[in-house]
């Protein structure tokens, strides 16, 4: 079953797409402060941010990247690893 991966990295049994989404959300959560800033500047800082809002935005960003390139986050990880070696 080529659509199932088993990389020994906690993603056993997930589809390749699900694994990419999981990686993507983790990467895009690095921008949580920016998402918060945008929310506060659109709604006002007195507005309570809905539970899970930042994670949902991060997931949407990940999905957008994956719509363009289905292994975006694997390639990003490889690029970052390569850059660290230099």
C-alpha positions as CSV (number, residue, x, y, z in Angstrom):
1,X,0.0,0.0,0.0
2,X,2.0,2.9,-1.3
3,X,-0.2,5.5,0.3
4,X,0.7,4.3,3.8
5,X,4.0,5.3,5.2
6,X,5.9,3.7,8.1
7,X,8.9,5.9,8.7
8,X,9.3,5.1,12.4
9,X,8.7,8.8,13.1
10,X,5.3,8.6,14.8
11,X,3.4,8.6,11.5
12,X,2.9,4.9,11.1
13,X,-0.4,4.1,9.5
14,X,-1.0,7.7,8.3
15,X,-1.4,8.4,4.6
16,X,1.3,10.5,3.0
17,X,-1.1,13.4,2.9
18,X,-2.0,13.2,6.6
19,X,1.7,13.0,7.5
20,X,2.4,16.1,5.4
21,X,-0.5,17.9,7.0
22,X,0.8,17.0,10.5
23,X,4.3,18.2,9.5
24,X,2.8,21.3,8.0
25,X,0.8,22.3,11.0
26,X,3.9,22.0,13.2
27,X,5.9,24.2,10.8
28,X,3.2,26.8,10.4
29,X,2.6,27.0,14.1
30,X,6.0,28.9,14.1
31,X,3.9,31.8,12.9
32,X,1.4,31.7,15.8
33,X,2.4,35.2,17.0
34,X,1.7,36.6,13.5
35,X,-1.7,34.9,13.3
36,X,-2.5,36.3,16.7
37,X,-1.3,39.8,15.7
38,X,-3.6,39.6,12.6
39,X,-6.5,38.4,14.6
40,X,-6.1,41.2,17.2
41,X,-5.7,43.9,14.5
42,X,-8.8,42.8,12.6
43,X,-11.1,42.1,15.6
44,X,-9.5,44.2,18.4
45,X,-7.5,42.8,21.3
46,X,-10.6,42.6,23.5
47,X,-12.1,39.9,21.3
48,X,-11.5,36.4,22.6
49,X,-9.9,34.2,20.0
50,X,-11.8,31.0,19.5
51,X,-10.3,27.8,20.8
52,X,-8.2,26.2,18.1
53,X,-8.2,29.2,15.9
54,X,-4.4,29.4,15.4
55,X,-4.0,25.7,14.8
56,X,-6.9,25.9,12.2
57,X,-5.2,28.7,10.4
58,X,-1.9,26.8,10.4
59,X,-3.6,23.8,9.0
60,X,-5.2,25.9,6.2
61,X,-1.8,27.4,5.3
62,X,-0.4,23.8,5.2
63,X,-3.2,22.7,3.0
64,X,-2.6,25.6,0.6
65,X,1.1,24.7,0.4
66,X,0.3,21.0,-0.2
67,X,-2.2,21.9,-3.0
68,X,0.8,23.4,-4.8
69,X,3.3,20.7,-4.0
70,X,2.2,17.5,-2.4
71,X,5.5,16.8,-0.5
72,X,6.1,20.5,0.4
73,X,7.1,19.8,4.0
74,X,9.4,16.9,3.2
75,X,11.2,19.1,0.7
76,X,11.3,22.0,3.2
77,X,12.8,19.7,5.9
78,X,15.4,18.4,3.4
79,X,16.3,21.9,2.4
80,X,16.6,23.1,6.0
81,X,18.8,20.0,6.9
82,X,21.0,20.7,3.9
83,X,21.4,24.3,4.8
84,X,22.4,23.4,8.4
85,X,25.2,21.2,7.1
86,X,26.7,24.2,5.1
